[in-house]
Amino acid sequence: MTERSHESHENVPSRQRRRFAGISSRAYEHPADRSALVALRKLSGFDTVFKTLSGLLPERSLRLLFLSDSVRVSDAQFVHLNDMLRDACYILDLEKVPPMYVNQDPQPNAMCIGLDEPIIVVTTGLVELLDEEEMRAVIGHEAGHALSGHAVYRTILLFLTNIALKVAWIPLGNVAIMAIVTALREWFRKSELSADRAGLLVGQDLQASMRGLMKIAGGNHLHEMNVDAFLAQADEYEKGGDLRDSVLKILNLLPRSHPFTTVRAAELKKWSETRDYQRIMDGHYPRRDEDKDTSVTDSFRESAAHYADTVRSSKDPLMKLVGDIAGGAGDLGGKLRDKFTGQGGGGSAGKGGATDGSAGSADSAGPQEPWNPGGPGAAGS
């Protein structure tokens, strides 16, 4: 970034925020997200392949669409958003500030897309819903996507989803594509948790991040909502019900490219209390110039360890059963019967996170959802 842009950044924050010079996206990436990204970055010619693919994707059309039918954020338009964007890029030390557009849409949304050069889009619904500190977290979230390179994979996911829809009429024609899309969505859900962490590093206000997620879930009614009660919902969702509810949770989640809102809030709060987060705030974090030396094996090992720990500590009935099986528990038939029928203190059936089914279909648009993970009709990023 130029000296001029650095100077303009320094005058932006309404309060002093720590800057993370040279920070690598590995500092805040979820282990599953990080392992996938490290592996992709190690592939020889990977960037060249995707730049070649960019000619086949609707990226150029999208850029022209936003340029012609949205408002570009600048020193002359949406100045407060422009200041937040430059501030976010300064804090995360992005080399270039991505273009950002405001699109007329009452649905709260934000996204970062693009192969050659990421662009950020926020909707008027989101701008009108969030206060300044909450909006900082969202713009930091999208800047985190840009720093990690998520925009490339989001664009590919959007392309593959559209292809799957076009060939759905061919017998078995979309099976292979949908298998890839399903795998990409699982990775992308983890990348959203990474970007939430980036938003916290930029905003440096956990309560603002929590408020933003609550508003996405329940609208602009903060006087009617409570952060602790909202987080309690995530806990109830995780541990409630029996194996039937665990299966329903999976089915509800599969079509989505984003985790559920309460889960995102709980995951972000949990990360904010870790030693890793505190070390970053103290100035001890992986540097970008060290990315080339990162071990793919070590990254996958960290990811595997994270999933193993998740299974061990999870309160979900299915995950607890998996843990029992891995631990060599006896009488698996009896345990399976009890958990599936809700007997043996497993909680009442049908209450632990099952929805009316609309949550899954609401996000069938996949990667077009930006920051908002949303309920019915919502798109998330």
Residue pairs with C-beta under 8 A, 6 or more apart in sequence:
1 9
1 89
1 90
1 94
1 95
1 96
1 97
5 86
5 90
5 97
6 90
8 86
9 86
9 87
9 89
9 90
10 90
12 83
12 84
12 86
12 87
12 90
13 87
14 132
17 87
17 91
17 202
17 204
18 91
18 204
18 281
18 283
19 90
19 91
19 93
20 27
20 91
20 92
20 93
20 201
20 280
20 283
20 285
21 93
22 93
22 287
22 288
22 289
23 92
23 93
23 280
23 285
23 286
23 287
23 288
24 285
24 286
24 287
24 288
24 290
24 291
25 37
25 144
25 147
25 148
25 149
25 194
25 198
26 34
26 38
26 286
26 291
26 294
27 280
27 285
27 286
28 144
28 194
28 197
28 198
28 201
28 280
29 37
29 148
29 191
29 194
29 197
30 190
30 191
30 193
30 194
30 197
30 306
31 299
31 302
31 303
31 305
31 306
32 187
32 190
32 303
32 306
32 307
33 148
33 187
33 190
33 191
33 193
33 194
34 194
34 299
34 302
34 303
35 296
35 299
35 300
35 302
35 303
36 187
37 148
37 149
38 294
38 295
38 296
38 299
39 296
39 299
39 300
40 46
41 149
41 291
42 296
50 115
50 152
50 156
51 115
51 116
53 115
53 156
54 60
54 115
54 116
56 159
57 115
57 155
57 156
57 159
58 159
59 113
59 114
59 115
59 116
59 155
62 113
62 119
63 114
63 119
66 72
66 101
66 103
66 119
66 121
67 101
69 103
70 101
70 102
70 103
70 104
70 121
71 77
71 78
71 101
71 102
71 103
72 99
72 100
72 101
73 81
73 82
73 85
73 99
73 100
73 101
73 102
74 82
75 82
77 102
78 102
78 127
80 132
81 100
81 102
81 122
81 127
81 135
81 139
82 100
84 132
84 135
84 136
84 139
85 97
85 98
85 100
85 120
85 139
85 143
86 97
87 136
87 202
88 136
88 139
88 140
88 143
88 202
89 96
89 97
89 98
89 143
91 140
91 201
91 202
92 140
92 143
92 144
92 147
92 198
92 201
92 202
93 288
94 143
94 146
94 147
96 117
98 112
98 114
98 117
98 118
98 119
98 120
98 143
98 146
99 117
99 119
99 120
100 119
100 120
100 121
100 122
100 139
101 119
101 120
101 121
101 122
102 121
102 122
102 123
102 124
102 127
103 121
103 122
103 123
103 124
104 123
104 124
105 123
105 124
105 125
106 123
106 124
106 125
107 123
107 125
107 372
107 377
107 378
107 379
108 123
108 125
108 126
108 129
108 130
108 215
108 216
108 371
108 372
108 374
108 378
109 121
109 122
109 123
109 125
109 126
109 369
109 370
109 371
109 372
109 378
109 379
109 380
109 381
110 120
110 121
110 122
110 123
110 126
110 138
110 139
110 141
110 142
110 370
110 371
110 372
110 381
111 120
111 121
111 142
111 154
111 367
111 368
111 369
111 370
111 371
111 381
112 118
112 119
112 120
112 121
112 142
112 143
112 145
112 146
112 150
112 151
112 154
112 370
112 381
113 119
113 121
113 151
113 154
113 155
113 158
113 367
114 151
114 152
114 155
115 151
115 152
115 155
118 145
118 146
118 151
119 151
120 139
120 142
120 143
120 146
121 370
122 138
122 139
122 142
122 370
126 135
126 138
126 371
126 372
127 135
129 215
129 216
129 219
129 220
130 138
130 212
130 215
131 208
131 211
133 203
133 205
133 208
133 211
134 208
134 209
134 211
134 212
134 215
135 212
136 199
136 202
136 203
136 205
136 208
137 199
137 200
137 202
137 203
137 205
137 208
137 209
137 212
138 199
138 212
138 371
139 199
139 202
140 198
140 199
140 200
140 201
140 202
140 203
141 195
141 196
141 198
141 199
141 202
141 371
141 381
142 195
142 370
142 371
142 381
143 198
143 202
144 150
144 194
144 195
144 197
144 198
144 199
144 201
144 202
145 151
145 154
145 191
145 195
145 198
145 381
147 198
148 191
148 194
148 195
148 198
150 188
150 191
150 194
150 195
153 184
153 187
153 188
153 191
154 188
154 367
155 367
156 184
157 181
157 184
157 185
157 188
157 257
157 366
157 367
158 366
158 367
158 368
160 177
160 180
160 181
160 184
161 181
161 365
161 366
161 367
163 174
163 177
164 174
164 177
164 178
164 181
165 174
167 173
167 174
167 177
168 174
181 366
182 254
185 254
185 255
185 256
185 257
185 366
188 257
188 258
188 367
189 253
189 256
189 257
189 258
189 259
192 257
192 258
192 259
192 264
192 373
192 380
192 381
193 259
193 264
193 267
193 268
193 271
195 371
195 381
196 209
196 264
196 267
196 268
197 268
197 271
197 277
199 209
200 206
200 209
200 268
200 271
200 272
200 277
201 280
203 209
204 281
206 268
206 269
206 272
207 227
209 265
209 268
210 227
210 230
210 231
210 265
210 268
210 269
211 222
211 227
213 230
213 261
213 262
213 264
213 265
213 268
214 222
214 225
214 227
214 230
214 261
214 265
215 222
216 261
216 371
216 372
216 373
216 374
216 378
216 380
217 230
217 261
217 262
217 375
218 224
218 225
227 265
230 262
230 265
231 262
231 265
231 266
231 269
233 262
234 262
234 263
234 265
234 266
235 266
235 315
236 352
236 353
237 249
237 260
237 262
237 263
237 352
237 353
238 263
238 266
238 314
238 315
238 316
238 352
238 353
239 315
239 316
239 317
239 347
239 352
240 347
240 348
240 351
240 352
240 353
241 317
241 342
241 346
241 347
241 348
241 349
241 350
241 351
241 352
241 353
241 354
242 317
242 339
242 340
242 341
242 342
242 346
242 347
242 349
242 352
243 317
243 318
243 321
243 336
243 339
243 340
244 340
244 342
244 349
244 350
244 354
245 317
245 349
245 350
245 351
245 352
245 353
245 354
246 316
246 317
246 318
246 319
246 352
247 318
248 353
248 354
248 355
249 316
249 352
249 353
249 354
250 318
251 360
252 353
252 354
252 355
252 357
252 359
252 360
253 259
253 260
253 360
254 360
255 360
255 361
255 363
255 364
255 366
256 359
256 360
256 363
256 373
256 380
257 363
257 366
257 367
257 369
257 380
258 264
258 363
258 369
258 372
258 373
258 374
258 380
258 381
259 267
259 373
260 359
260 373
261 373
261 374
261 375
264 373
271 277
279 285
310 319
311 319
311 322
311 323
311 326
312 323
314 320
314 323
317 339
317 346
317 347
317 352
318 339
320 339
321 335
321 336
321 339
324 332
324 335
325 332
329 335
337 343
338 344
338 346
339 346
341 349
342 348
342 349
358 375
358 376
359 375
359 376
362 374
362 375
362 376
362 377
362 378
363 369
363 373
363 374
363 378
363 379
363 380
365 379
368 379
369 378
369 379
369 380
369 381
370 379
370 380
370 381
371 380
371 381
372 378
372 379
372 380
372 381
373 380
374 380
